[in-house]
Amino acid sequence: MPAKASAKTSARSAPARRGAPRGIVSSSHLVSPRSVELSEFEFGLIVAWNAFSRWAMRCMAAAGCPDLTITDVLVLHHINHRARNKKLADICFVLNYEDTHVVGYSLKKLVAAGLARGDKQGKEVFYSPTPAGEAAVSKYREVRESCLVDNLDTQRNADIGEMAKLLRTMSGLYDQAARAATSL
């Protein structure tokens, strides 16, 4: 019996091993012959997200706030955005967080750290940065300018704009696929 089981196992994994996929991918077993590029894109997203997260947290640490997670950093930036008070649901919507408790926890941390405040208006709580939160974001911008923007090849700015459009389009496709998968 064990010989049969191992034959079945190798038969199931054989398609994934037949031909090495073109490009750089993290999960060759997911590569579709109809779109190797999608697997390359997904690997690029993984690597870029991890690099961006590490960068944003280290940039914020250099700005004087060393104990913030990537979610904390993103939430702090968003509540500073356009100097408008934001409620939890709106923050989650804009940042595309499904789990409101994750953002709620970040808001509690930011309030406890003196970087944000929550003002109750009726049944809603609206969040805004404190002067310390505004100063941290301002310092983050200075660090970003010197460490990242100064090293950016400005010839690539048009490419970056096109990549941003592609990322927003792909975000919509992934959200739609997630809804479809939920109904299976």
C-alpha positions as a Python dict, from the first residue, in 0.01 Angstrom:
ca = {
    (1, 'M'): (0, 0, 0),
    (2, 'P'): (271, 258, 79),
    (3, 'A'): (410, 228, -276),
    (4, 'K'): (68, 321, -420),
    (5, 'A'): (35, 622, -191),
    (6, 'S'): (375, 757, -289),
    (7, 'A'): (295, 700, -659),
    (8, 'K'): (-26, 901, -614),
    (9, 'T'): (160, 1179, -435),
    (10, 'S'): (425, 1207, -706),
    (11, 'A'): (158, 1193, -977),
    (12, 'R'): (-24, 1485, -813),
    (13, 'S'): (292, 1693, -786),
    (14, 'A'): (421, 1603, -1133),
    (15, 'P'): (240, 1883, -1320),
    (16, 'A'): (402, 2142, -1095),
    (17, 'R'): (746, 2000, -1174),
    (18, 'R'): (711, 1929, -1548),
    (19, 'G'): (852, 2248, -1686),
    (20, 'A'): (1014, 2524, -1493),
    (21, 'P'): (802, 2838, -1528),
    (22, 'R'): (953, 3137, -1701),
    (23, 'G'): (1025, 3436, -1483),
    (24, 'I'): (1071, 3471, -1111),
    (25, 'V'): (786, 3332, -901),
    (26, 'S'): (744, 3227, -539),
    (27, 'S'): (492, 2949, -598),
    (28, 'S'): (563, 2756, -918),
    (29, 'H'): (270, 2523, -844),
    (30, 'L'): (34, 2819, -899),
    (31, 'V'): (174, 2929, -1234),
    (32, 'S'): (-96, 2923, -1499),
    (33, 'P'): (6, 2862, -1859),
    (34, 'R'): (-241, 3139, -1943),
    (35, 'S'): (-54, 3396, -1732),
    (36, 'V'): (296, 3334, -1603),
    (37, 'E'): (311, 3712, -1571),
    (38, 'L'): (45, 3707, -1298),
    (39, 'S'): (266, 3482, -1084),
    (40, 'E'): (560, 3714, -1148),
    (41, 'F'): (342, 4011, -1049),
    (42, 'E'): (231, 3837, -729),
    (43, 'F'): (591, 3760, -633),
    (44, 'G'): (678, 4123, -703),
    (45, 'L'): (392, 4232, -475),
    (46, 'I'): (517, 4009, -194),
    (47, 'V'): (873, 4137, -216),
    (48, 'A'): (767, 4501, -265),
    (49, 'W'): (517, 4491, 24),
    (50, 'N'): (777, 4351, 261),
    (51, 'A'): (1038, 4606, 149),
    (52, 'F'): (787, 4892, 173),
    (53, 'S'): (671, 4781, 520),
    (54, 'R'): (1027, 4759, 646),
    (55, 'W'): (1107, 5099, 494),
    (56, 'A'): (799, 5275, 637),
    (57, 'M'): (860, 5142, 989),
    (58, 'R'): (1231, 5231, 981),
    (59, 'C'): (1157, 5573, 838),
    (60, 'M'): (907, 5635, 1119),
    (61, 'A'): (1165, 5509, 1371),
    (62, 'A'): (1416, 5759, 1230),
    (63, 'A'): (1143, 6023, 1269),
    (64, 'G'): (1129, 5945, 1641),
    (65, 'C'): (853, 5681, 1665),
    (66, 'P'): (1034, 5345, 1681),
    (67, 'D'): (754, 5126, 1817),
    (68, 'L'): (497, 5156, 1538),
    (69, 'T'): (387, 4869, 1314),
    (70, 'I'): (320, 4919, 943),
    (71, 'T'): (-52, 4949, 1015),
    (72, 'D'): (16, 5215, 1279),
    (73, 'V'): (231, 5412, 1034),
    (74, 'L'): (-30, 5393, 756),
    (75, 'V'): (-311, 5495, 991),
    (76, 'L'): (-110, 5787, 1129),
    (77, 'H'): (-39, 5910, 777),
    (78, 'H'): (-404, 5874, 681),
    (79, 'I'): (-541, 6065, 978),
    (80, 'N'): (-297, 6343, 884),
    (81, 'H'): (-417, 6337, 522),
    (82, 'R'): (-591, 6661, 417),
    (83, 'A'): (-636, 6776, 777),
    (84, 'R'): (-983, 6616, 801),
    (85, 'N'): (-1105, 6411, 1094),
    (86, 'K'): (-1162, 6047, 1004),
    (87, 'K'): (-1383, 5776, 1149),
    (88, 'L'): (-1277, 5413, 1179),
    (89, 'A'): (-1494, 5287, 892),
    (90, 'D'): (-1354, 5549, 654),
    (91, 'I'): (-995, 5472, 750),
    (92, 'C'): (-1056, 5101, 687),
    (93, 'F'): (-1227, 5174, 355),
    (94, 'V'): (-951, 5398, 220),
    (95, 'L'): (-667, 5172, 334),
    (96, 'N'): (-860, 4859, 222),
    (97, 'Y'): (-852, 4690, 563),
    (98, 'E'): (-1129, 4436, 609),
    (99, 'D'): (-1062, 4378, 979),
    (100, 'T'): (-1172, 4693, 1159),
    (101, 'H'): (-1034, 4563, 1489),
    (102, 'V'): (-679, 4580, 1345),
    (103, 'V'): (-720, 4948, 1260),
    (104, 'G'): (-907, 5010, 1586),
    (105, 'Y'): (-611, 4865, 1777),
    (106, 'S'): (-371, 5092, 1587),
    (107, 'L'): (-586, 5394, 1667),
    (108, 'K'): (-581, 5301, 2037),
    (109, 'K'): (-202, 5271, 2024),
    (110, 'L'): (-166, 5606, 1847),
    (111, 'V'): (-395, 5775, 2100),
    (112, 'A'): (-201, 5618, 2391),
    (113, 'A'): (127, 5734, 2233),
    (114, 'G'): (-6, 6089, 2209),
    (115, 'L'): (10, 6089, 1828),
    (116, 'A'): (-368, 6092, 1770),
    (117, 'R'): (-685, 6188, 1947),
    (118, 'G'): (-1040, 6064, 1918),
    (119, 'D'): (-1332, 6305, 1948),
    (120, 'K'): (-1678, 6158, 1998),
    (121, 'Q'): (-1948, 6323, 1787),
    (122, 'G'): (-2281, 6157, 1845),
    (123, 'K'): (-2228, 5781, 1815),
    (124, 'E'): (-1912, 5816, 1606),
    (125, 'V'): (-1551, 5878, 1708),
    (126, 'F'): (-1350, 6095, 1472),
    (127, 'Y'): (-972, 6070, 1478),
    (128, 'S'): (-718, 6341, 1409),
    (129, 'P'): (-348, 6385, 1472),
    (130, 'T'): (-219, 6566, 1777),
    (131, 'P'): (59, 6823, 1735),
    (132, 'A'): (303, 6540, 1819),
    (133, 'G'): (146, 6324, 1546),
    (134, 'E'): (176, 6607, 1295),
    (135, 'A'): (540, 6660, 1396),
    (136, 'A'): (616, 6287, 1353),
    (137, 'V'): (465, 6285, 1004),
    (138, 'S'): (656, 6600, 915),
    (139, 'K'): (982, 6443, 1032),
    (140, 'Y'): (893, 6124, 840),
    (141, 'R'): (863, 6338, 528),
    (142, 'E'): (1210, 6487, 586),
    (143, 'V'): (1362, 6140, 628),
    (144, 'R'): (1173, 6018, 320),
    (145, 'E'): (1302, 6308, 112),
    (146, 'S'): (1665, 6250, 211),
    (147, 'C'): (1671, 5868, 206),
    (148, 'L'): (1429, 5781, -71),
    (149, 'V'): (1327, 6070, -294),
    (150, 'D'): (1682, 6204, -331),
    (151, 'N'): (1786, 5862, -466),
    (152, 'L'): (1492, 5831, -706),
    (153, 'D'): (1570, 5855, -1074),
    (154, 'T'): (1320, 6125, -1176),
    (155, 'Q'): (1316, 5979, -1528),
    (156, 'R'): (1114, 5692, -1377),
    (157, 'N'): (837, 5911, -1234),
    (158, 'A'): (609, 5849, -1534),
    (159, 'D'): (668, 5472, -1496),
    (160, 'I'): (583, 5497, -1127),
    (161, 'G'): (253, 5669, -1213),
    (162, 'E'): (168, 5391, -1458),
    (163, 'M'): (258, 5125, -1202),
    (164, 'A'): (32, 5298, -947),
    (165, 'K'): (-258, 5278, -1194),
    (166, 'L'): (-185, 4910, -1254),
    (167, 'L'): (-174, 4840, -879),
    (168, 'R'): (-514, 5007, -831),
    (169, 'T'): (-657, 4803, -1120),
    (170, 'M'): (-512, 4480, -983),
    (171, 'S'): (-644, 4566, -637),
    (172, 'G'): (-994, 4578, -782),
    (173, 'L'): (-944, 4243, -958),
    (174, 'Y'): (-815, 4081, -637),
    (175, 'D'): (-1109, 4224, -439),
    (176, 'Q'): (-1352, 4089, -699),
    (177, 'A'): (-1181, 3748, -695),
    (178, 'A'): (-1194, 3745, -314),
    (179, 'R'): (-1573, 3803, -326),
    (180, 'A'): (-1609, 3525, -583),
    (181, 'A'): (-1398, 3286, -374),
    (182, 'T'): (-1610, 3361, -67),
    (183, 'S'): (-1920, 3237, -248),
    (184, 'L'): (-1765, 2901, -348),
}
